[in-house]
Amino acid sequence: MGAPDLHTKLERLLGPRRALRDPDALEPYASDESGLGRFPPDAVALPETVEEVRELLRLCALDRVPVTPRGLGTGMTGGALAVSGGLLLSLERMNAIRDISEGDLLAVVQPGVVTGHLQEQVESLGLFYPPDPASLESCSLGGNVAENAGGPRAFKYGVTREYVLGLELALIGGELVRAGRRTVKGVTGLDVVGLVVGSEGTLAICTELILKLLPRPQAVATFLAPFRDAPAAAEAVSAMVRRGYRPRTLEFLDGGVLEHLRRKGGWPVPASAGALLLVELDGEADGIEAQLLAAAAACEESGAVEILVATDEARRRQMWEMRRNVNPTLKELHRRKVSEDIVVPRSAIPEMVRRLDALAAVEQVTIASFGHAGDGNLHVNVLFDEELAPEKLERILTAVFRETLALGGTLSGEHGIGIAKRRFMTLEQSSALLALQRSLKRSFDPEGLLNPGKLLP
Ligand SMILES: Cc1cc2nc3c(=O)[nH]c(=O)nc-3n(C[C@H](O)[C@H](O)[C@H](O)COP(=O)(O)OP(=O)(O)OC[C@H]3O[C@@H](n4cnc5c(N)ncnc54)[C@H](O)[C@@H]3O)c2cc1C
C-alpha cells in the first residue's frame, strides 16, 4: 500500500479483526456481482462509527492511498472494485436504523442497513419505503444512494433519489458535512444531496441517510398479461399511461426471456405468449378492484391474449418469483451472460426490441430483454455458449448503446456506469459536460483518491 506504515495505523485504529490484509480475508472483497474480474485491495477496513470513517479518510489523504467505498457488493458495474488497489472501506458494519418517525414520515439510517430490512421495519408500522431493487435482500441503502437504485415500483414511486432528504457525508481528508434536510420541503443552498446521489462513491462517503417514507398502501393487486408480441405489450403500456393509470409496476419480458423460462420449466408462462407484462397496482382497499379492471381492460384492448389475476398471495408470490428468476435462469442456461441496463423513451421499446433482434441475427448471438417497461428501462442480455472474441463483444455492446442513443435513450437506468460503461460515456455526453463533472469531482476530491477509475472517462 502507498505508505508502509498505513496498515499499522489501520490496526491501531480498528484492531486486527477490522483491519484486514490477509489474502484469504481480502478475497470476499475482491469482486462484486458485475462479473468484471477480481481486484483484491491492499487492505480492507471495517469501521463501525463515523469517527472511524473520518479517521480512515484522513489517513488515506495523508498517505495518498486510494479508497474504494463498498456497501454489500451487489453492484453490477464494478463500482465497489478496488481497481487501483489501496484501501477498501466497507460500510457493512454501520447498519443501524437510528430512527423511524411516524409523525414526520422519515427514517434515519446508517448506510449498511439492508434495503429489505428497512422495508420490513417500516411496513410493520404501517409505513412504506418504495425503492425496491430486485437485490433488496442483499444490497445496502448506502449502495442504493450511491447508485441511485431503481426497481419495478419506480414507475409509480420513482427511484432512490426521490426518497433521500438528507445525507451525512465524510469527505476525503476526514471532514464531515451534513447536506440536505430533515424536512419535507427545503431549498437552501445548492443541491449537494442531488449531486451525491448516483455519484457511485466518487465524491464522498455517505455515513448517515435521512430517507422519506410514505403511508403503506392498503391493498395490492397483481396480474400477468401475455401478448402475441412486444409491440402489443408496449401498446398496452402506452394505453395505460395515456389514460392516466398508474400501476406501481409494469414489468416487461420479451419473447427470448419467455423461451428461456419455458425451457427451465415450473413457471406460469402461457404457451401463446410472445411477450408478457407483469402488472401490479396498489392503493385504497375500496378502489383497488376498479383499478385492476381498468388496467386489465387496457391490456385486452391492446391485444392481451388473456389476463391471469393473482387471486391469492401464493399466486402473487409465484408471479414475482418468476420475474426475479429471469436473471438466474438466463445465467444457468448459458455459459456467459453480459447484462446491460439501457433506457429508451417508453414508446420506443418495440423499436428497440426490433433492433436488438436484428443485431442478434447479424451477430449470431442470443439477446433476451426484460425490464421496467413503464420507465423504458430494459435489461438487455447478450447470451452465448462459446467464448466470444473480445472485439466482437465490444462491437455488439457498442451497437446496443448506439441504437439506444439513436432512439433518444441513455446508457444506464439504474446499475450505474462504474468501470463497465465508463468507456462509452463519450457516446452520450459532450466533452464540455464531462469536463464540468471532472471539475466537480476535483472540488470534492482534488487528488482523485476516492474511488478512482470509476464513472468518468
Ligand atoms: C440479482 C441482482 C438484482 C439487482 N437488481 C437491481 C434493481 O432492480 N435495481 C437496481 O437499481 N439495481 C439492482 N442491482 C444492482 C445493485 O444491487 C445495486 O446497484 C445496489 O444499489 C448496490 O448496493 P450495494 O450495497 O451492494 O453496493 P456496492 O455494490 O457495494 O457498491 C455500489 C457502489 O456504491 C458505492 N457505495 C456503496 N456504499 C457507499 C456509501 N455508503 N457511500 C458512498 N458510496 C458508496 C460503491 O463505491 C460503489 O460505487 C441488482 C443486483 C443484483 C446482483
The ligand as an SDF file (V2000), in Angstrom:
LIG
                    3D

 53 58  0  0  0  0  0  0  0  0999 V2000
  -29.6300  -10.0350   -8.5660 C   0  0  0  0  0  0  0  0  0  0  0  0
  -29.4360   -8.5350   -8.6130 C   0  0  0  0  0  0  0  0  0  0  0  0
  -30.5270   -7.7360   -8.8860 C   0  0  0  0  0  0  0  0  0  0  0  0
  -30.3780   -6.3450   -8.9320 C   0  0  0  0  0  0  0  0  0  0  0  0
  -31.4670   -5.5870   -9.1870 N   0  0  0  0  0  0  0  0  0  0  0  0
  -31.3710   -4.2550   -9.1950 C   0  0  0  0  0  0  0  0  0  0  0  0
  -32.5110   -3.4440   -9.4360 C   0  0  0  0  0  0  0  0  0  0  0  0
  -33.6270   -3.9200   -9.6150 O   0  0  0  0  0  0  0  0  0  0  0  0
  -32.3320   -2.0990   -9.4450 N   0  0  0  0  0  0  0  0  0  0  0  0
  -31.1130   -1.5310   -9.2350 C   0  0  0  0  0  0  0  0  0  0  0  0
  -31.0250   -0.3070   -9.2350 O   0  0  0  0  0  0  0  0  0  0  0  0
  -30.0090   -2.2740   -9.0290 N   0  0  0  0  0  0  0  0  0  0  0  0
  -30.1030   -3.6180   -8.9900 C   0  0  0  0  0  0  0  0  0  0  0  0
  -28.9800   -4.3800   -8.7590 N   0  0  0  0  0  0  0  0  0  0  0  0
  -27.6750   -3.7250   -8.5920 C   0  0  0  0  0  0  0  0  0  0  0  0
  -27.2490   -3.4440   -7.1240 C   0  0  0  0  0  0  0  0  0  0  0  0
  -27.9140   -4.2860   -6.2140 O   0  0  0  0  0  0  0  0  0  0  0  0
  -27.4980   -2.0010   -6.7670 C   0  0  0  0  0  0  0  0  0  0  0  0
  -26.6730   -1.1630   -7.5460 O   0  0  0  0  0  0  0  0  0  0  0  0
  -27.2640   -1.6460   -5.2910 C   0  0  0  0  0  0  0  0  0  0  0  0
  -27.6630   -0.3080   -5.0720 O   0  0  0  0  0  0  0  0  0  0  0  0
  -25.8140   -1.8250   -4.8340 C   0  0  0  0  0  0  0  0  0  0  0  0
  -25.7870   -1.7950   -3.4090 O   0  0  0  0  0  0  0  0  0  0  0  0
  -24.5660   -2.4400   -2.6180 P   0  0  0  0  0  0  0  0  0  0  0  0
  -24.7670   -2.1710   -1.1780 O   0  0  0  0  0  0  0  0  0  0  0  0
  -24.3980   -3.8580   -2.9840 O   0  0  0  0  0  0  0  0  0  0  0  0
  -23.3690   -1.5610   -3.1610 O   0  0  0  0  0  0  0  0  0  0  0  0
  -21.9170   -1.9660   -3.6810 P   0  0  0  0  0  0  0  0  0  0  0  0
  -22.0140   -2.8980   -4.8410 O   0  0  0  0  0  0  0  0  0  0  0  0
  -21.0970   -2.3960   -2.5350 O   0  0  0  0  0  0  0  0  0  0  0  0
  -21.4000   -0.5570   -4.1780 O   0  0  0  0  0  0  0  0  0  0  0  0
  -22.0050    0.0720   -5.2770 C   0  0  0  0  0  0  0  0  0  0  0  0
  -21.4310    1.4830   -5.4340 C   0  0  0  0  0  0  0  0  0  0  0  0
  -21.8070    2.2830   -4.3410 O   0  0  0  0  0  0  0  0  0  0  0  0
  -20.6600    2.8510   -3.6900 C   0  0  0  0  0  0  0  0  0  0  0  0
  -21.0100    2.8950   -2.2760 N   0  0  0  0  0  0  0  0  0  0  0  0
  -21.5050    1.8890   -1.5140 C   0  0  0  0  0  0  0  0  0  0  0  0
  -21.7790    2.3230   -0.2850 N   0  0  0  0  0  0  0  0  0  0  0  0
  -21.4640    3.6460   -0.2430 C   0  0  0  0  0  0  0  0  0  0  0  0
  -21.5360    4.6810    0.7470 C   0  0  0  0  0  0  0  0  0  0  0  0
  -22.0090    4.4440    1.9700 N   0  0  0  0  0  0  0  0  0  0  0  0
  -21.1060    5.9080    0.4210 N   0  0  0  0  0  0  0  0  0  0  0  0
  -20.6250    6.1940   -0.8020 C   0  0  0  0  0  0  0  0  0  0  0  0
  -20.5550    5.2590   -1.7910 N   0  0  0  0  0  0  0  0  0  0  0  0
  -20.9660    4.0180   -1.5190 C   0  0  0  0  0  0  0  0  0  0  0  0
  -19.5110    1.9470   -4.0680 C   0  0  0  0  0  0  0  0  0  0  0  0
  -18.2930    2.6380   -4.0670 O   0  0  0  0  0  0  0  0  0  0  0  0
  -19.9070    1.5190   -5.4760 C   0  0  0  0  0  0  0  0  0  0  0  0
  -19.5220    2.5050   -6.4030 O   0  0  0  0  0  0  0  0  0  0  0  0
  -29.0990   -5.7640   -8.7190 C   0  0  0  0  0  0  0  0  0  0  0  0
  -28.0120   -6.5830   -8.4440 C   0  0  0  0  0  0  0  0  0  0  0  0
  -28.1660   -7.9470   -8.3860 C   0  0  0  0  0  0  0  0  0  0  0  0
  -26.9820   -8.7950   -8.0850 C   0  0  0  0  0  0  0  0  0  0  0  0
  1  2  1  0
  2  3  1  0
  2 52  2  0
  3  4  2  0
  4  5  1  0
  4 50  1  0
  5  6  2  0
  6  7  1  0
  6 13  1  0
  7  8  2  0
  7  9  1  0
  9 10  1  0
 10 11  2  0
 10 12  1  0
 12 13  2  0
 13 14  1  0
 14 15  1  0
 14 50  1  0
 15 16  1  0
 16 17  1  0
 16 18  1  0
 18 19  1  0
 18 20  1  0
 20 21  1  0
 20 22  1  0
 22 23  1  0
 23 24  1  0
 24 25  2  0
 24 26  1  0
 24 27  1  0
 27 28  1  0
 28 29  2  0
 28 30  1  0
 28 31  1  0
 31 32  1  0
 32 33  1  0
 33 34  1  0
 33 48  1  0
 34 35  1  0
 35 36  1  0
 35 46  1  0
 36 37  1  0
 36 45  1  0
 37 38  2  0
 38 39  1  0
 39 40  1  0
 39 45  2  0
 40 41  1  0
 40 42  2  0
 42 43  1  0
 43 44  2  0
 44 45  1  0
 46 47  1  0
 46 48  1  0
 48 49  1  0
 50 51  2  0
 51 52  1  0
 52 53  1  0
M  END
$$$$
